Amino acid sequence: MKKLSILTLVALIALTLASCGSATDATSTGDTYVSAYLPMDYEGAISARNQLALGTLRLEGTSLAPTSDEAIALLPLWQALRSLQSSGVSAPEEVNAILAQIEASMRPEQLQEIAAMELTNTDMQEWASANGIQTGTGGGVPGQGQGMSPEARATRQAEQGITSGSTGGSRMSSALMDAVIGFLQTLIP
């Protein structure tokens, strides 16, 4: 019953935030969140959002993995962030507020460990590859959309879950958030 109440609350918060947000497409504006813990000044650094997500997954099996209580606090925040991204209508301030709450819900040691990982685009691509996430839409590869009519291309994109505003990076980020949500759910009794 407690899980249902939390999920209902998250859904209501996400809908409220989405309804009062600006018409800014979160997938095209990029992340603007600046973390006090996670640097982005090294070569190939990924966004703080993706560092938090991939880093959280990499904490699994370590002494710094989220506890069940931490998972209870983090899960609704990741779900709200995922909901905002899925809505396609969110202000950067909304996303930044949730990312700040995610960081505040984590132990400083966890954030320091994630920072020490210095996660890069290569790490993201390796994670995607290991998890069967395809990030391209054909890229000119024969038989992968080249020479298709606009209607056929739209059908193929719909089958692959690609929206007109989505990019390989946003699909990967979405899959990464889904993986974090799934991981956190396994930690809650």
N, C-alpha and C positions, 0 to 999 in steps of 0.2 A: 504494500500500500504506500509505503514511504517513497519507493522508486517512482510510482505512478504520479504522486504529488509533485515530486521534483521535476519529472519530465513534463508534466502539465505546466508548471511554473516556467520552465525554460521555453516551452512553445509560446506561451503568452508573452514573455519578455521579447523573444525574437520577433514575433508578429508586431508587437508594439513598436519596437525599434525600426523594423522594416517599413512600417506604415508612416512613421514620422521622419524617415530618412530622406535625403535628397535623391535626386534621380541619377546619382553618380554610379556608374557601373564599377563595382569593386574589382572585377577581374581585369579591367583595363587601366585602372588608376595606379595599380601597384601598391605595395605596402608602404606606409609612411611611419609606422611605429618605430620608435627609437627606444631600445632597451638599455637600462642601466647596467645590465649584466652581460648581454650578448653583443659582442663587437661585430661590426660588419666592415671593418677596414682592412681585411686581408683578402688576398686574391681569390676570386670565385665564391666569396661569402654569399650565403643564401639569406633571405629575409629573416627577421626575428621570428615571425610566425612559423616559418618552416624549420628554423633552428629549434624552436620550442617543440614542434610536433615530432620531427625526426629524432631529436635528442631524447625526448620522453620515451620513444620506442626503443632507443638504444640503451636506456637505463634498465630495461627489463632484464631480470636475472642478476642484477647487481644489488649491492646493499643500499643503493640510492633509488631503487625502483619505487614508484609511488605506492604508498600504503593504501589499504582499503578506505580509510578516512579521507586521505588525499584524493583518491579516485572519486569519492562521493562529492567532494568540493569541485574537482576539475571537470567531471563529466558534463554537467549542465553548461559550463562555460564553453567547452569545445563544441557542444551541440548548438549553442546559440551562435557561435562563430560560423559554424558550418551552415546554419540556417540563413544567416546574413549573406554568406557567399552565394548560396543557392538562389536567394531571392533576386540577386542581380541589382538590387537597389539598396545601397547602404552608403552612409557617409563615412569617410575615413575616421572621423572622431568616434563613431560607434565601434568600429573594428578595433581601433587603438584602445578604447576603454576596456573591451573584453580581453585583449592581449595583456593589458596591465593587470587585470584581475587574475588571469591565468598565472602570470609571474608572481603575483602576491600570494597565490595559493600554493606555490611551490617553496620548498626549503631552499635557502641560499646555497647549500652544498649541491643540490641538484642543478641549480642554475650555473654554478661555477663549473661543474662537471660538463654540462652541455657547452658552455663557452670554451672549455679546454679542448673539446672535440674539433673545433674550427671546421664546422660542416660547410661543404661546398656544393656547387652544382653537380660535380662529379659524384658526390655522395648521394645526392637526390636521384641522379640517373641510375646509379647502381641499385639503390633501394627500389626504384620503379621497375627496373629490369628483373630483379630478384622476386618481385611480387606480381609480375605479369602485366604491368601498367604500360600501355603503349602511348607515347606522347606525340607522335606525328599524325598527320592527316593524309599521308601519301607522299608528300614532298617530291612529287615528280617521278616516283617509282612507277614504271609501267604496270598497269592493272590495278593501281591504287587510287584511282580517281581522275587521273590525267585523261583528258578527252571526253569526260562524261558530260552529259547535259546538266544544266543547273538543277533540274528536277531530280535526276538520278543522284547527283552529288548531295543534294539536300536529304534525300532518302537515306543514303549511306551515312551521312553525318548524324541523322536522327537515330539510326540503328546503333551507332557508336556512342551516343550520348553527347554529341558535340553540338553546342549552340553557336550561333553566329558570332557571339562575343568571346567564346572560349578559346583558349590557346593551350598548347601542350603543357605549359607551366601551370595554368590554372587547373587543368584536369589532374595533373600530378599533385598539386596542392590539395585539391578536393579528396583525392584518393588517400593522401597522407593524413588528412584530418579524419577521414572515415576509419583509417587504421588505428589512430589514437583513440577515437571513440570506442571502437571495438575492444582495444586493449584495456581501456579503463573499465569497460563493462565487465570484463572477466575478473577484475579485482574486487568487485562489489559482491558481497555475499547475498 
